[in-house]
Structures are given as structure tokens and as C-alpha cells.
């Protein structure tokens, strides 16, 4: 089922929920329509399962990126760099399932809105914690409001994901990483 969900994630990222058809999902997942309906009940069911898988995988990628960095500033740089890579080139053009869902569905679907809020809240907590770690180790200004800086970084990351749909280069996105880190000086 993981392979089928990966196919669904790809289609929903590229097209969004409303533009994705069951025919698109059968092609992307390798499942026939009847199997999709049996396993997920409907398009919304496979969307929610794909959304959850996407978020779990992205959370794991963020935590893995943090393992290889030293101080708080370097950790934040790794997180920003991860988003720069995900927001550029062909990967960026696919889009972000969370950002896409926030703009397309969150105002009309309570389950999606709850998932989007939870994903953003986890990201913001991680960013704030990373900034506070940097303040503790001296790599980030101690007088900075860590909660506000975390929200700013969340907005930078999500803005990168939205703008990345337009086909920005990796250099474009890396320039944002450098500028965002200067806020911490």
C-alpha cells in the first residue's frame, strides 16, 4: 500500500485535490478504481491517507537533517537548506502537499484544516526549539524573540514551497537561506 500512497502523493502534489481524478489516481497508484474505493472509500480518503504519509516522510527528513548539524544556527541552516532543495527544480515544481492543501482545502474541509494546522504547528515548534538551542549555544542572538523568529522562519519555508511551484532555481532558493539566517545575527 505504501507504493500506492506514494503515487497518490505525487499526483496530489502536482495537481492538487480538485484537479486530481480517480483515473489519475488509478494510473499513479497502479490500483484499479474498485481497489481504491475498497481501501480508501473515496478520493477524499486516499487524499487524507496520502497527506498523512507525506507529512510523516517530511518530518523524518527534517529530523534526519538535524542529526548532521552542529550548533543551533547550523541546524537551522540545514532545515532551510532542505526546504531550498525541495522548493527548486523539478522537486519544487511538484509542490508541497501541506502548502497546497492550506490554500486549496483548509477552508472547506475540517479534517484537512486540522492536519494542516498540526503540520505547521510541528514545524514551528521545531524551528523555535532549534532557534532556542542556538541561543543557548551562542550561535544565535540571545535577545531575539525565539517564538517570533520561529514563525518568521515557518513563513519563509512555506513561502519557498509556494514559490517553488514556479520553477525557481536552487541558487534562487539558497539565496533566501542566506538572507533568512542573517535575521539571526
Buried (B, 14 or more C-beta within 10 A) or exposed (E): EEEBBBBBBBBBBBBBBEEBEEEBBBEBBEBEEEEBBEBBEEBBEBBBBBBBBBBEEBBEEBEEBBEEBEBBBBBBBBBBBBBBBBBBBEBBBBBBBBBBBBEBBBEEBEEBBEBBEEBBEBBBEBBBBBBBBBBEBEBBBEEBEBEEBBBBBBEBBBBBBBBBBEEBEBEBBBEBBEEBBEEBE
